[in-house]
Amino acid sequence: MESPDPAVSALYFNGRSSRASPVSLSVANGELVLRGDDVERRDALAELRLSEPLGRSPRLISFPDGAHCEVPDDASFRVMLARSGHRDAHVVRWQFAPTAVLASLVALAACLVLAHEWLLPRVARQVAARVPAELAKRVSDETIAMLDANVFGPSQLPLARQQALSARLVNLKQADGPVVLPQLLFRHGRSMGANALALPSGLIVVTDELVALARNDEEILGVLAHEMGHVSQRHGLRLAIESSAVGVFAAWYIGDLSALLAGVPAALSQARYSRRFEREADDHAARLMTDNGMSAGHLADILERMEAPAGAGQGADRDGVASASSPTDYFSTHPLTDERIRHLRAR
Amino acid sequence: MRIFLTSSCMMDKNTNALPVVFSGQGRDYFGIWAVNLLLTILTLGIYSAWAKVRRMHFFYRHTSLAGAAFDYHGEPLSILKGRTLAFLMFMAYQISAETEPIVAAIVFVILMAVMPWLLHRSLCFRMHNSSYRGLRFVFRGGVRQAYVVFLGLPLLILISLGLAFPLWVHALKVYQYGSSAFGRSEFQCALSRAEIYRIYLVAGVVAIGVTLATTLLLGLGVAESLSMDEGAETRVLTMLGGMALLAGFAMMLCVAPFVAARVQNAVWNGLSLGPHRFRSVVSGRRLAFITLTNLLGVIFSLGLYRPFAELRLMKYRLQSISMLPGGDLDDFVALAEADLAAIGEESAEMFDVDVGL
């Protein structure tokens, strides 16, 4: 003989008016039995909509005829239902099981890492390839105007020397990949020191200090070939797309879209190439040098000198050819440059 | 900023006001959030419809008034239908944008023409699937009015260079709240245009002040950093970014919470349902404090605080509302079947399009 469950008290609404009547509930033979002063009904459990258990909220029951029942004490009702063989959906059990929640968190973190490390670079490459040339040109022109106003001074290099270097650059044979039509600009680097940088439209800026630092033209060409690698692989645009995507995601997640204001322009103008972009540009430079009968070692030579401490007169301070190593950087890139030099020499 | 705070402290204790009570707990919501987010990602977004239903259930069922909870009846498949439609429309626009500009323009016009109708369906869906004490809410707003609110007035905002924005907010709130009904009883929304205009006027003045202040700071920062030669360019950029961020935060803390608080109070204090009235006493300062601490919480917990933050904001906004009953809450009556059919409430043809209204 099965002991009957103690009845659970609830509020019943008939669905036609908002009047509440107190009732007691019990479950017998797969049926929900509801008894009150002016109501008594039996309904098969299978025909009712039993809301899922949910934290401290009351359990709600909807009847097929629109009637509604509210069970404040879900704990006792849950026991009664479980005894009648009712099972909650898997998801419901997971939501309140600490191990399942923890596992979800770990999996979410894994998804986030995967999206950032694998998906985003691929999407950014696709999107960068579709950026129209006019847009790339506008971004580049704005950036160079800003740098001219704030950083660079006019070049003091003789015009003949500038033209000679430009000619050697334009005459470089480009074997593979999209052909880049480089346009060379000379500037006095000032606080930027010996450096070179590439803009998405194919504009390559070389500082007088870099030209002075080079022992021969091949070294300069090595640096320029590296910058052409950045242009041909669209690194500037890819970086801007990647960092603004991260910015949009973070702003959306935190729930404040105004943070975007800060992130996007900063990402565009900083042009701080990531490790893998430097590596790709080095490979591009090495191929270009070899194809044109020069050794990739020249690039390694000048890289080494740019990395050398400021005793030599010109320490490379900003990214461009040598990776960033100014004190504002939050991770040192010296080991990275050493590794790049070794890699170039090994070719 | 004091001007925002005048209405918040006039709570009279001697009425039989029925407060809205929200009993949801962060630790319960956290599990729901984590499991449902993961399932949504693993199913490439399809599960999001089910996740939304669970989320709505959590918020509705933890909200109670006079000892009875609210209930949500939306079906995941209806939500999935709406989301699929929205996705297809978005894709249609994306694809057409890559072809001829004229094609893209035509697709855009078609989408704009359909959107008010979709938003109307969405409002119907949401109200129809909300219930309290076994009675459904109903949205009785007309489709023609939806075109005025969602297409006509936004165009007017463009033409008037933003001056009509408060007018639109007013029309939207009156349409949304004033066209709703609970069973056979209709909500009345007595919201004055002047009040909404006053709120946005003050907000506009504060926003201009904040912008001027940050621009001034920015100017000083740039001047100072340029006077130092070494590393000037990085400093200028950092400064620019920092100032834009500061301006954004300032708007977020000094303007948005106060506007949200005052609009919510204005809408609910002017709302009535038969003999019953409502009162909302959201404080802009408190809302700004919650916004700021939520932001810090999310950042320093590496994102894990987000469900708690969402819950906290919702709890505050809900619990600021109370009902001033003008009679017995047992006296509401459901619409008859014939009335339901007359206003097109057959749930079969319903679907939900997500809108942040």
Boltz contact constraints between the chains, C-beta under 6 A:
constraints:
  - contact:
      token1: [A, 13]
      token2: [B, 133]
      max_distance: 6.0
  - contact:
      token1: [A, 13]
      token2: [B, 134]
      max_distance: 6.0
  - contact:
      token1: [A, 15]
      token2: [B, 134]
      max_distance: 6.0
  - contact:
      token1: [A, 16]
      token2: [B, 334]
      max_distance: 6.0
  - contact:
      token1: [A, 17]
      token2: [B, 333]
      max_distance: 6.0
  - contact:
      token1: [A, 18]
      token2: [B, 133]
      max_distance: 6.0
  - contact:
      token1: [A, 18]
      token2: [B, 135]
      max_distance: 6.0
  - contact:
      token1: [A, 18]
      token2: [B, 330]
      max_distance: 6.0
  - contact:
      token1: [A, 18]
      token2: [B, 332]
      max_distance: 6.0
  - contact:
      token1: [A, 19]
      token2: [B, 330]
      max_distance: 6.0
  - contact:
      token1: [A, 54]
      token2: [B, 57]
      max_distance: 6.0
  - contact:
      token1: [A, 54]
      token2: [B, 58]
      max_distance: 6.0
  - contact:
      token1: [A, 54]
      token2: [B, 61]
      max_distance: 6.0
  - contact:
      token1: [A, 55]
      token2: [B, 25]
      max_distance: 6.0
  - contact:
      token1: [A, 55]
      token2: [B, 28]
      max_distance: 6.0
  - contact:
      token1: [A, 56]
      token2: [B, 23]
      max_distance: 6.0
  - contact:
      token1: [A, 57]
      token2: [B, 61]
      max_distance: 6.0
  - contact:
      token1: [A, 57]
      token2: [B, 62]
      max_distance: 6.0
  - contact:
      token1: [A, 58]
      token2: [B, 69]
      max_distance: 6.0
  - contact:
      token1: [A, 60]
      token2: [B, 71]
      max_distance: 6.0
  - contact:
      token1: [A, 68]
      token2: [B, 134]
      max_distance: 6.0
  - contact:
      token1: [A, 94]
      token2: [B, 35]
      max_distance: 6.0
  - contact:
      token1: [A, 95]
      token2: [B, 31]
      max_distance: 6.0
  - contact:
      token1: [A, 95]
      token2: [B, 32]
      max_distance: 6.0
  - contact:
      token1: [A, 95]
      token2: [B, 35]
      max_distance: 6.0
  - contact:
      token1: [A, 96]
      token2: [B, 31]
      max_distance: 6.0
  - contact:
      token1: [A, 101]
      token2: [B, 31]
      max_distance: 6.0
  - contact:
      token1: [A, 101]
      token2: [B, 34]
      max_distance: 6.0
  - contact:
      token1: [A, 104]
      token2: [B, 34]
      max_distance: 6.0
  - contact:
      token1: [A, 104]
      token2: [B, 35]
      max_distance: 6.0
  - contact:
      token1: [A, 104]
      token2: [B, 38]
      max_distance: 6.0
  - contact:
      token1: [A, 105]
      token2: [B, 34]
      max_distance: 6.0
  - contact:
      token1: [A, 107]
      token2: [B, 38]
      max_distance: 6.0
  - contact:
      token1: [A, 108]
      token2: [B, 38]
      max_distance: 6.0
  - contact:
      token1: [A, 111]
      token2: [B, 41]
      max_distance: 6.0
  - contact:
      token1: [A, 150]
      token2: [B, 233]
      max_distance: 6.0
  - contact:
      token1: [A, 150]
      token2: [B, 236]
      max_distance: 6.0
  - contact:
      token1: [A, 151]
      token2: [B, 233]
      max_distance: 6.0
  - contact:
      token1: [A, 191]
      token2: [B, 230]
      max_distance: 6.0
  - contact:
      token1: [A, 191]
      token2: [B, 231]
      max_distance: 6.0
  - contact:
      token1: [A, 191]
      token2: [B, 232]
      max_distance: 6.0
  - contact:
      token1: [A, 254]
      token2: [B, 298]
      max_distance: 6.0
  - contact:
      token1: [A, 256]
      token2: [B, 252]
      max_distance: 6.0
  - contact:
      token1: [A, 258]
      token2: [B, 248]
      max_distance: 6.0
  - contact:
      token1: [A, 258]
      token2: [B, 252]
      max_distance: 6.0
  - contact:
      token1: [A, 259]
      token2: [B, 248]
      max_distance: 6.0
  - contact:
      token1: [A, 261]
      token2: [B, 244]
      max_distance: 6.0
  - contact:
      token1: [A, 261]
      token2: [B, 248]
      max_distance: 6.0
  - contact:
      token1: [A, 262]
      token2: [B, 241]
      max_distance: 6.0
  - contact:
      token1: [A, 262]
      token2: [B, 244]
      max_distance: 6.0
  - contact:
      token1: [A, 262]
      token2: [B, 245]
      max_distance: 6.0
  - contact:
      token1: [A, 266]
      token2: [B, 241]
      max_distance: 6.0
  - contact:
      token1: [A, 269]
      token2: [B, 237]
      max_distance: 6.0
  - contact:
      token1: [A, 328]
      token2: [B, 234]
      max_distance: 6.0
